[in-house]
Amino acid sequence: MPYICMYCGKEIKNLERSTVRCPYCGYRVLAKKRSSLAKEVKS
Ligand SMILES: [Zn+2]
């Protein structure tokens, strides 16, 4: 399941098990793409 970086908003598809962080900016807070967060953006 793809993840979205909460900092830069980029999609991370190849998320490694040991390193749960954004490969672009290094931010460690990621959200699953399919979550309630998407609904908030939609509205
Ligand atoms: Zn990022």
mmCIF file of the protein (N, C-alpha, C, O) and its ligand, coordinates in Angstrom:
data_MODEL
# 
_entry.id   MODEL 
# 
loop_
_entity.id 
_entity.type 
_entity.pdbx_number_of_molecules 
1 polymer     1 
2 non-polymer 1 
# 
_entity_poly.entity_id                      1 
_entity_poly.type                           'polypeptide(L)' 
_entity_poly.nstd_linkage                   no 
_entity_poly.nstd_monomer                   no 
_entity_poly.pdbx_seq_one_letter_code       MPYICMYCGKEIKNLERSTVRCPYCGYRVLAKKRSSLAKEVKS 
_entity_poly.pdbx_seq_one_letter_code_can   MPYICMYCGKEIKNLERSTVRCPYCGYRVLAKKRSSLAKEVKS 
_entity_poly.pdbx_strand_id                 A 
# 
loop_
_entity_poly_seq.entity_id 
_entity_poly_seq.num 
_entity_poly_seq.mon_id 
_entity_poly_seq.hetero 
1 1  MET n 
1 2  PRO n 
1 3  TYR n 
1 4  ILE n 
1 5  CYS n 
1 6  MET n 
1 7  TYR n 
1 8  CYS n 
1 9  GLY n 
1 10 LYS n 
1 11 GLU n 
1 12 ILE n 
1 13 LYS n 
1 14 ASN n 
1 15 LEU n 
1 16 GLU n 
1 17 ARG n 
1 18 SER n 
1 19 THR n 
1 20 VAL n 
1 21 ARG n 
1 22 CYS n 
1 23 PRO n 
1 24 TYR n 
1 25 CYS n 
1 26 GLY n 
1 27 TYR n 
1 28 ARG n 
1 29 VAL n 
1 30 LEU n 
1 31 ALA n 
1 32 LYS n 
1 33 LYS n 
1 34 ARG n 
1 35 SER n 
1 36 SER n 
1 37 LEU n 
1 38 ALA n 
1 39 LYS n 
1 40 GLU n 
1 41 VAL n 
1 42 LYS n 
1 43 SER n 
# 
loop_
_struct_asym.id 
_struct_asym.entity_id 
A 1 
B 2 
# 
loop_
_chem_comp.id 
_chem_comp.type 
_chem_comp.mon_nstd_flag 
ALA 'L-peptide linking' y 
ARG 'L-peptide linking' y 
ASN 'L-peptide linking' y 
CYS 'L-peptide linking' y 
GLU 'L-peptide linking' y 
GLY 'peptide linking'   y 
ILE 'L-peptide linking' y 
LEU 'L-peptide linking' y 
LYS 'L-peptide linking' y 
MET 'L-peptide linking' y 
PRO 'L-peptide linking' y 
SER 'L-peptide linking' y 
THR 'L-peptide linking' y 
TYR 'L-peptide linking' y 
VAL 'L-peptide linking' y 
ZN  non-polymer         . 
# 
_pdbx_entity_nonpoly.entity_id   2 
_pdbx_entity_nonpoly.name        ? 
_pdbx_entity_nonpoly.comp_id     ZN 
# 
_pdbx_nonpoly_scheme.asym_id         B 
_pdbx_nonpoly_scheme.entity_id       2 
_pdbx_nonpoly_scheme.mon_id          ZN 
_pdbx_nonpoly_scheme.ndb_seq_num     1 
_pdbx_nonpoly_scheme.pdb_seq_num     101 
_pdbx_nonpoly_scheme.auth_seq_num    101 
_pdbx_nonpoly_scheme.pdb_mon_id      ZN 
_pdbx_nonpoly_scheme.auth_mon_id     ZN 
_pdbx_nonpoly_scheme.pdb_strand_id   A 
_pdbx_nonpoly_scheme.pdb_ins_code    . 
# 
loop_
_atom_site.group_PDB 
_atom_site.id 
_atom_site.type_symbol 
_atom_site.label_atom_id 
_atom_site.label_alt_id 
_atom_site.label_comp_id 
_atom_site.label_asym_id 
_atom_site.label_entity_id 
_atom_site.label_seq_id 
_atom_site.pdbx_PDB_ins_code 
_atom_site.Cartn_x 
_atom_site.Cartn_y 
_atom_site.Cartn_z 
_atom_site.occupancy 
_atom_site.B_iso_or_equiv 
_atom_site.pdbx_formal_charge 
_atom_site.auth_seq_id 
_atom_site.auth_comp_id 
_atom_site.auth_asym_id 
_atom_site.auth_atom_id 
_atom_site.pdbx_PDB_model_num 
ATOM   1   N  N  . MET A 1 1  ? 0.856   -1.199 0.000  1.00 0.00 ? 1   MET A N  1 
ATOM   2   C  CA . MET A 1 1  ? 0.000   0.000  0.000  1.00 0.00 ? 1   MET A CA 1 
ATOM   3   C  C  . MET A 1 1  ? 0.885   1.240  0.000  1.00 0.00 ? 1   MET A C  1 
ATOM   4   O  O  . MET A 1 1  ? 1.798   1.351  0.819  1.00 0.00 ? 1   MET A O  1 
ATOM   5   N  N  . PRO A 1 2  ? 0.626   2.156  -0.897 1.00 0.00 ? 2   PRO A N  1 
ATOM   6   C  CA . PRO A 1 2  ? 1.435   3.369  -0.975 1.00 0.00 ? 2   PRO A CA 1 
ATOM   7   C  C  . PRO A 1 2  ? 1.206   4.282  0.224  1.00 0.00 ? 2   PRO A C  1 
ATOM   8   O  O  . PRO A 1 2  ? 0.143   4.289  0.843  1.00 0.00 ? 2   PRO A O  1 
ATOM   9   N  N  . TYR A 1 3  ? 2.237   5.043  0.519  1.00 0.00 ? 3   TYR A N  1 
ATOM   10  C  CA . TYR A 1 3  ? 2.160   5.986  1.631  1.00 0.00 ? 3   TYR A CA 1 
ATOM   11  C  C  . TYR A 1 3  ? 2.362   7.407  1.123  1.00 0.00 ? 3   TYR A C  1 
ATOM   12  O  O  . TYR A 1 3  ? 2.947   7.629  0.063  1.00 0.00 ? 3   TYR A O  1 
ATOM   13  N  N  . ILE A 1 4  ? 1.869   8.352  1.893  1.00 0.00 ? 4   ILE A N  1 
ATOM   14  C  CA . ILE A 1 4  ? 2.045   9.753  1.555  1.00 0.00 ? 4   ILE A CA 1 
ATOM   15  C  C  . ILE A 1 4  ? 2.834   10.436 2.669  1.00 0.00 ? 4   ILE A C  1 
ATOM   16  O  O  . ILE A 1 4  ? 2.509   10.312 3.850  1.00 0.00 ? 4   ILE A O  1 
ATOM   17  N  N  . CYS A 1 5  ? 3.864   11.150 2.271  1.00 0.00 ? 5   CYS A N  1 
ATOM   18  C  CA . CYS A 1 5  ? 4.650   11.890 3.252  1.00 0.00 ? 5   CYS A CA 1 
ATOM   19  C  C  . CYS A 1 5  ? 3.819   13.070 3.768  1.00 0.00 ? 5   CYS A C  1 
ATOM   20  O  O  . CYS A 1 5  ? 3.235   13.824 2.991  1.00 0.00 ? 5   CYS A O  1 
ATOM   21  N  N  . MET A 1 6  ? 3.782   13.207 5.075  1.00 0.00 ? 6   MET A N  1 
ATOM   22  C  CA . MET A 1 6  ? 2.981   14.278 5.666  1.00 0.00 ? 6   MET A CA 1 
ATOM   23  C  C  . MET A 1 6  ? 3.669   15.631 5.547  1.00 0.00 ? 6   MET A C  1 
ATOM   24  O  O  . MET A 1 6  ? 3.064   16.674 5.798  1.00 0.00 ? 6   MET A O  1 
ATOM   25  N  N  . TYR A 1 7  ? 4.932   15.601 5.165  1.00 0.00 ? 7   TYR A N  1 
ATOM   26  C  CA . TYR A 1 7  ? 5.696   16.858 5.069  1.00 0.00 ? 7   TYR A CA 1 
ATOM   27  C  C  . TYR A 1 7  ? 5.699   17.404 3.652  1.00 0.00 ? 7   TYR A C  1 
ATOM   28  O  O  . TYR A 1 7  ? 5.298   18.545 3.422  1.00 0.00 ? 7   TYR A O  1 
ATOM   29  N  N  . CYS A 1 8  ? 6.153   16.587 2.690  1.00 0.00 ? 8   CYS A N  1 
ATOM   30  C  CA . CYS A 1 8  ? 6.269   17.074 1.316  1.00 0.00 ? 8   CYS A CA 1 
ATOM   31  C  C  . CYS A 1 8  ? 5.122   16.581 0.441  1.00 0.00 ? 8   CYS A C  1 
ATOM   32  O  O  . CYS A 1 8  ? 4.930   17.070 -0.672 1.00 0.00 ? 8   CYS A O  1 
ATOM   33  N  N  . GLY A 1 9  ? 4.365   15.616 0.943  1.00 0.00 ? 9   GLY A N  1 
ATOM   34  C  CA . GLY A 1 9  ? 3.176   15.177 0.224  1.00 0.00 ? 9   GLY A CA 1 
ATOM   35  C  C  . GLY A 1 9  ? 3.461   14.244 -0.940 1.00 0.00 ? 9   GLY A C  1 
ATOM   36  O  O  . GLY A 1 9  ? 2.571   13.964 -1.743 1.00 0.00 ? 9   GLY A O  1 
ATOM   37  N  N  . LYS A 1 10 ? 4.686   13.763 -1.040 1.00 0.00 ? 10  LYS A N  1 
ATOM   38  C  CA . LYS A 1 10 ? 5.013   12.851 -2.133 1.00 0.00 ? 10  LYS A CA 1 
ATOM   39  C  C  . LYS A 1 10 ? 4.599   11.426 -1.798 1.00 0.00 ? 10  LYS A C  1 
ATOM   40  O  O  . LYS A 1 10 ? 4.497   11.041 -0.633 1.00 0.00 ? 10  LYS A O  1 
ATOM   41  N  N  . GLU A 1 11 ? 4.368   10.667 -2.840 1.00 0.00 ? 11  GLU A N  1 
ATOM   42  C  CA . GLU A 1 11 ? 3.923   9.290  -2.652 1.00 0.00 ? 11  GLU A CA 1 
ATOM   43  C  C  . GLU A 1 11 ? 5.112   8.344  -2.594 1.00 0.00 ? 11  GLU A C  1 
ATOM   44  O  O  . GLU A 1 11 ? 6.004   8.396  -3.440 1.00 0.00 ? 11  GLU A O  1 
ATOM   45  N  N  . ILE A 1 12 ? 5.112   7.488  -1.593 1.00 0.00 ? 12  ILE A N  1 
ATOM   46  C  CA . ILE A 1 12 ? 6.200   6.525  -1.430 1.00 0.00 ? 12  ILE A CA 1 
ATOM   47  C  C  . ILE A 1 12 ? 5.646   5.127  -1.640 1.00 0.00 ? 12  ILE A C  1 
ATOM   48  O  O  . ILE A 1 12 ? 4.902   4.610  -0.806 1.00 0.00 ? 12  ILE A O  1 
ATOM   49  N  N  . LYS A 1 13 ? 6.012   4.526  -2.748 1.00 0.00 ? 13  LYS A N  1 
ATOM   50  C  CA . LYS A 1 13 ? 5.501   3.195  -3.052 1.00 0.00 ? 13  LYS A CA 1 
ATOM   51  C  C  . LYS A 1 13 ? 6.431   2.105  -2.535 1.00 0.00 ? 13  LYS A C  1 
ATOM   52  O  O  . LYS A 1 13 ? 5.988   1.058  -2.061 1.00 0.00 ? 13  LYS A O  1 
ATOM   53  N  N  . ASN A 1 14 ? 7.720   2.371  -2.637 1.00 0.00 ? 14  ASN A N  1 
ATOM   54  C  CA . ASN A 1 14 ? 8.693   1.352  -2.239 1.00 0.00 ? 14  ASN A CA 1 
ATOM   55  C  C  . ASN A 1 14 ? 9.183   1.610  -0.821 1.00 0.00 ? 14  ASN A C  1 
ATOM   56  O  O  . ASN A 1 14 ? 10.357  1.901  -0.596 1.00 0.00 ? 14  ASN A O  1 
ATOM   57  N  N  . LEU A 1 15 ? 8.279   1.500  0.109  1.00 0.00 ? 15  LEU A N  1 
ATOM   58  C  CA . LEU A 1 15 ? 8.631   1.756  1.506  1.00 0.00 ? 15  LEU A CA 1 
ATOM   59  C  C  . LEU A 1 15 ? 9.288   0.522  2.113  1.00 0.00 ? 15  LEU A C  1 
ATOM   60  O  O  . LEU A 1 15 ? 8.726   -0.573 2.085  1.00 0.00 ? 15  LEU A O  1 
ATOM   61  N  N  . GLU A 1 16 ? 10.479  0.713  2.658  1.00 0.00 ? 16  GLU A N  1 
ATOM   62  C  CA . GLU A 1 16 ? 11.191  -0.412 3.256  1.00 0.00 ? 16  GLU A CA 1 
ATOM   63  C  C  . GLU A 1 16 ? 10.678  -0.677 4.666  1.00 0.00 ? 16  GLU A C  1 
ATOM   64  O  O  . GLU A 1 16 ? 10.130  0.207  5.325  1.00 0.00 ? 16  GLU A O  1 
ATOM   65  N  N  . ARG A 1 17 ? 10.864  -1.889 5.099  1.00 0.00 ? 17  ARG A N  1 
ATOM   66  C  CA . ARG A 1 17 ? 10.363  -2.265 6.426  1.00 0.00 ? 17  ARG A CA 1 
ATOM   67  C  C  . ARG A 1 17 ? 11.151  -1.587 7.538  1.00 0.00 ? 17  ARG A C  1 
ATOM   68  O  O  . ARG A 1 17 ? 10.584  -1.068 8.499  1.00 0.00 ? 17  ARG A O  1 
ATOM   69  N  N  . SER A 1 18 ? 12.459  -1.604 7.385  1.00 0.00 ? 18  SER A N  1 
ATOM   70  C  CA . SER A 1 18 ? 13.307  -1.108 8.476  1.00 0.00 ? 18  SER A CA 1 
ATOM   71  C  C  . SER A 1 18 ? 13.368  0.415  8.496  1.00 0.00 ? 18  SER A C  1 
ATOM   72  O  O  . SER A 1 18 ? 13.592  1.022  9.544  1.00 0.00 ? 18  SER A O  1 
ATOM   73  N  N  . THR A 1 19 ? 13.169  1.027  7.331  1.00 0.00 ? 19  THR A N  1 
ATOM   74  C  CA . THR A 1 19 ? 13.290  2.486  7.270  1.00 0.00 ? 19  THR A CA 1 
ATOM   75  C  C  . THR A 1 19 ? 11.953  3.108  6.900  1.00 0.00 ? 19  THR A C  1 
ATOM   76  O  O  . THR A 1 19 ? 11.634  3.275  5.723  1.00 0.00 ? 19  THR A O  1 
ATOM   77  N  N  . VAL A 1 20 ? 11.185  3.446  7.912  1.00 0.00 ? 20  VAL A N  1 
ATOM   78  C  CA . VAL A 1 20 ? 9.880   4.045  7.649  1.00 0.00 ? 20  VAL A CA 1 
ATOM   79  C  C  . VAL A 1 20 ? 10.012  5.551  7.652  1.00 0.00 ? 20  VAL A C  1 
ATOM   80  O  O  . VAL A 1 20 ? 9.711   6.219  8.642  1.00 0.00 ? 20  VAL A O  1 
ATOM   81  N  N  . ARG A 1 21 ? 10.464  6.069  6.538  1.00 0.00 ? 21  ARG A N  1 
ATOM   82  C  CA . ARG A 1 21 ? 10.557  7.518  6.413  1.00 0.00 ? 21  ARG A CA 1 
ATOM   83  C  C  . ARG A 1 21 ? 10.602  7.910  4.944  1.00 0.00 ? 21  ARG A C  1 
ATOM   84  O  O  . ARG A 1 21 ? 10.863  7.086  4.068  1.00 0.00 ? 21  ARG A O  1 
ATOM   85  N  N  . CYS A 1 22 ? 10.344  9.175  4.701  1.00 0.00 ? 22  CYS A N  1 
ATOM   86  C  CA . CYS A 1 22 ? 10.284  9.669  3.332  1.00 0.00 ? 22  CYS A CA 1 
ATOM   87  C  C  . CYS A 1 22 ? 11.680  9.683  2.703  1.00 0.00 ? 22  CYS A C  1 
ATOM   88  O  O  . CYS A 1 22 ? 12.601  10.263 3.279  1.00 0.00 ? 22  CYS A O  1 
ATOM   89  N  N  . PRO A 1 23 ? 11.855  9.060  1.544  1.00 0.00 ? 23  PRO A N  1 
ATOM   90  C  CA . PRO A 1 23 ? 13.155  9.046  0.863  1.00 0.00 ? 23  PRO A CA 1 
ATOM   91  C  C  . PRO A 1 23 ? 13.492  10.393 0.238  1.00 0.00 ? 23  PRO A C  1 
ATOM   92  O  O  . PRO A 1 23 ? 14.635  10.608 -0.164 1.00 0.00 ? 23  PRO A O  1 
ATOM   93  N  N  . TYR A 1 24 ? 12.544  11.292 0.148  1.00 0.00 ? 24  TYR A N  1 
ATOM   94  C  CA . TYR A 1 24 ? 12.769  12.588 -0.484 1.00 0.00 ? 24  TYR A CA 1 
ATOM   95  C  C  . TYR A 1 24 ? 13.245  13.632 0.519  1.00 0.00 ? 24  TYR A C  1 
ATOM   96  O  O  . TYR A 1 24 ? 14.221  14.340 0.271  1.00 0.00 ? 24  TYR A O  1 
ATOM   97  N  N  . CYS A 1 25 ? 12.551  13.724 1.657  1.00 0.00 ? 25  CYS A N  1 
ATOM   98  C  CA . CYS A 1 25 ? 12.881  14.772 2.622  1.00 0.00 ? 25  CYS A CA 1 
ATOM   99  C  C  . CYS A 1 25 ? 13.330  14.202 3.968  1.00 0.00 ? 25  CYS A C  1 
ATOM   100 O  O  . CYS A 1 25 ? 13.856  14.927 4.813  1.00 0.00 ? 25  CYS A O  1 
ATOM   101 N  N  . GLY A 1 26 ? 13.118  12.886 4.163  1.00 0.00 ? 26  GLY A N  1 
ATOM   102 C  CA . GLY A 1 26 ? 13.577  12.270 5.401  1.00 0.00 ? 26  GLY A CA 1 
ATOM   103 C  C  . GLY A 1 26 ? 12.586  12.375 6.534  1.00 0.00 ? 26  GLY A C  1 
ATOM   104 O  O  . GLY A 1 26 ? 12.885  11.963 7.654  1.00 0.00 ? 26  GLY A O  1 
ATOM   105 N  N  . TYR A 1 27 ? 11.425  12.911 6.272  1.00 0.00 ? 27  TYR A N  1 
ATOM   106 C  CA . TYR A 1 27 ? 10.401  13.035 7.305  1.00 0.00 ? 27  TYR A CA 1 
ATOM   107 C  C  . TYR A 1 27 ? 9.879   11.651 7.693  1.00 0.00 ? 27  TYR A C  1 
ATOM   108 O  O  . TYR A 1 27 ? 9.699   10.790 6.832  1.00 0.00 ? 27  TYR A O  1 
ATOM   109 N  N  . ARG A 1 28 ? 9.641   11.442 8.959  1.00 0.00 ? 28  ARG A N  1 
ATOM   110 C  CA . ARG A 1 28 ? 9.330   10.099 9.441  1.00 0.00 ? 28  ARG A CA 1 
ATOM   111 C  C  . ARG A 1 28 ? 7.846   9.885  9.686  1.00 0.00 ? 28  ARG A C  1 
ATOM   112 O  O  . ARG A 1 28 ? 7.449   8.815  10.147 1.00 0.00 ? 28  ARG A O  1 
ATOM   113 N  N  . VAL A 1 29 ? 7.033   10.862 9.393  1.00 0.00 ? 29  VAL A N  1 
ATOM   114 C  CA . VAL A 1 29 ? 5.600   10.714 9.586  1.00 0.00 ? 29  VAL A CA 1 
ATOM   115 C  C  . VAL A 1 29 ? 4.936   10.487 8.233  1.00 0.00 ? 29  VAL A C  1 
ATOM   116 O  O  . VAL A 1 29 ? 4.848   11.398 7.409  1.00 0.00 ? 29  VAL A O  1 
ATOM   117 N  N  . LEU A 1 30 ? 4.472   9.266  8.020  1.00 0.00 ? 30  LEU A N  1 
ATOM   118 C  CA . LEU A 1 30 ? 3.837   8.918  6.762  1.00 0.00 ? 30  LEU A CA 1 
ATOM   119 C  C  . LEU A 1 30 ? 2.394   8.490  7.003  1.00 0.00 ? 30  LEU A C  1 
ATOM   120 O  O  . LEU A 1 30 ? 2.066   7.926  8.047  1.00 0.00 ? 30  LEU A O  1 
ATOM   121 N  N  . ALA A 1 31 ? 1.556   8.761  6.045  1.00 0.00 ? 31  ALA A N  1 
ATOM   122 C  CA . ALA A 1 31 ? 0.158   8.362  6.147  1.00 0.00 ? 31  ALA A CA 1 
ATOM   123 C  C  . ALA A 1 31 ? -0.186  7.435  4.999  1.00 0.00 ? 31  ALA A C  1 
ATOM   124 O  O  . ALA A 1 31 ? 0.334   7.568  3.891  1.00 0.00 ? 31  ALA A O  1 
ATOM   125 N  N  . LYS A 1 32 ? -1.059  6.506  5.279  1.00 0.00 ? 32  LYS A N  1 
ATOM   126 C  CA . LYS A 1 32 ? -1.501  5.627  4.209  1.00 0.00 ? 32  LYS A CA 1 
ATOM   127 C  C  . LYS A 1 32 ? -2.346  6.412  3.218  1.00 0.00 ? 32  LYS A C  1 
ATOM   128 O  O  . LYS A 1 32 ? -3.095  7.316  3.589  1.00 0.00 ? 32  LYS A O  1 
ATOM   129 N  N  . LYS A 1 33 ? -2.208  6.047  1.962  1.00 0.00 ? 33  LYS A N  1 
ATOM   130 C  CA . LYS A 1 33 ? -2.896  6.807  0.932  1.00 0.00 ? 33  LYS A CA 1 
ATOM   131 C  C  . LYS A 1 33 ? -4.407  6.749  1.108  1.00 0.00 ? 33  LYS A C  1 
ATOM   132 O  O  . LYS A 1 33 ? -5.104  7.749  0.934  1.00 0.00 ? 33  LYS A O  1 
ATOM   133 N  N  . ARG A 1 34 ? -4.897  5.580  1.451  1.00 0.00 ? 34  ARG A N  1 
ATOM   134 C  CA . ARG A 1 34 ? -6.333  5.433  1.659  1.00 0.00 ? 34  ARG A CA 1 
ATOM   135 C  C  . ARG A 1 34 ? -6.656  5.614  3.137  1.00 0.00 ? 34  ARG A C  1 
ATOM   136 O  O  . ARG A 1 34 ? -6.627  4.655  3.909  1.00 0.00 ? 34  ARG A O  1 
ATOM   137 N  N  . SER A 1 35 ? -6.958  6.830  3.520  1.00 0.00 ? 35  SER A N  1 
ATOM   138 C  CA . SER A 1 35 ? -7.265  7.097  4.915  1.00 0.00 ? 35  SER A CA 1 
ATOM   139 C  C  . SER A 1 35 ? -8.306  8.199  4.993  1.00 0.00 ? 35  SER A C  1 
ATOM   140 O  O  . SER A 1 35 ? -8.755  8.722  3.973  1.00 0.00 ? 35  SER A O  1 
ATOM   141 N  N  . SER A 1 36 ? -8.679  8.539  6.197  1.00 0.00 ? 36  SER A N  1 
ATOM   142 C  CA . SER A 1 36 ? -9.678  9.587  6.382  1.00 0.00 ? 36  SER A CA 1 
ATOM   143 C  C  . SER A 1 36 ? -9.105  10.953 6.000  1.00 0.00 ? 36  SER A C  1 
ATOM   144 O  O  . SER A 1 36 ? -9.842  11.918 5.800  1.00 0.00 ? 36  SER A O  1 
ATOM   145 N  N  . LEU A 1 37 ? -7.787  11.009 5.903  1.00 0.00 ? 37  LEU A N  1 
ATOM   146 C  CA . LEU A 1 37 ? -7.148  12.269 5.572  1.00 0.00 ? 37  LEU A CA 1 
ATOM   147 C  C  . LEU A 1 37 ? -7.523  12.722 4.161  1.00 0.00 ? 37  LEU A C  1 
ATOM   148 O  O  . LEU A 1 37 ? -7.661  13.916 3.898  1.00 0.00 ? 37  LEU A O  1 
ATOM   149 N  N  . ALA A 1 38 ? -7.683  11.763 3.269  1.00 0.00 ? 38  ALA A N  1 
ATOM   150 C  CA . ALA A 1 38 ? -8.013  12.089 1.885  1.00 0.00 ? 38  ALA A CA 1 
ATOM   151 C  C  . ALA A 1 38 ? -9.382  12.751 1.806  1.00 0.00 ? 38  ALA A C  1 
ATOM   152 O  O  . ALA A 1 38 ? -9.626  13.596 0.944  1.00 0.00 ? 38  ALA A O  1 
ATOM   153 N  N  . LYS A 1 39 ? -10.262 12.365 2.704  1.00 0.00 ? 39  LYS A N  1 
ATOM   154 C  CA . LYS A 1 39 ? -11.595 12.944 2.712  1.00 0.00 ? 39  LYS A CA 1 
ATOM   155 C  C  . LYS A 1 39 ? -11.549 14.425 3.102  1.00 0.00 ? 39  LYS A C  1 
ATOM   156 O  O  . LYS A 1 39 ? -12.308 15.250 2.592  1.00 0.00 ? 39  LYS A O  1 
ATOM   157 N  N  . GLU A 1 40 ? -10.640 14.726 4.016  1.00 0.00 ? 40  GLU A N  1 
ATOM   158 C  CA . GLU A 1 40 ? -10.524 16.109 4.453  1.00 0.00 ? 40  GLU A CA 1 
ATOM   159 C  C  . GLU A 1 40 ? -10.035 17.001 3.319  1.00 0.00 ? 40  GLU A C  1 
ATOM   160 O  O  . GLU A 1 40 ? -10.476 18.141 3.169  1.00 0.00 ? 40  GLU A O  1 
ATOM   161 N  N  . VAL A 1 41 ? -9.120  16.462 2.527  1.00 0.00 ? 41  VAL A N  1 
ATOM   162 C  CA . VAL A 1 41 ? -8.590  17.228 1.394  1.00 0.00 ? 41  VAL A CA 1 
ATOM   163 C  C  . VAL A 1 41 ? -9.651  17.406 0.334  1.00 0.00 ? 41  VAL A C  1 
ATOM   164 O  O  . VAL A 1 41 ? -9.723  18.431 -0.344 1.00 0.00 ? 41  VAL A O  1 
ATOM   165 N  N  . LYS A 1 42 ? -10.474 16.381 0.210  1.00 0.00 ? 42  LYS A N  1 
ATOM   166 C  CA . LYS A 1 42 ? -11.499 16.402 -0.838 1.00 0.00 ? 42  LYS A CA 1 
ATOM   167 C  C  . LYS A 1 42 ? -12.507 17.523 -0.600 1.00 0.00 ? 42  LYS A C  1 
ATOM   168 O  O  . LYS A 1 42 ? -12.946 18.189 -1.538 1.00 0.00 ? 42  LYS A O  1 
ATOM   169 N  N  . SER A 1 43 ? -12.864 17.717 0.660  1.00 0.00 ? 43  SER A N  1 
ATOM   170 C  CA . SER A 1 43 ? -13.841 18.744 0.979  1.00 0.00 ? 43  SER A CA 1 
ATOM   171 C  C  . SER A 1 43 ? -13.157 20.112 1.016  1.00 0.00 ? 43  SER A C  1 
ATOM   172 O  O  . SER A 1 43 ? -13.812 21.123 1.269  1.00 0.00 ? 43  SER A O  1 
HETATM 173 ZN ZN . ZN  B 2 .  ? 8.719   13.828 2.315  1.00 0.00 2 101 ZN  A ZN 1 
# 
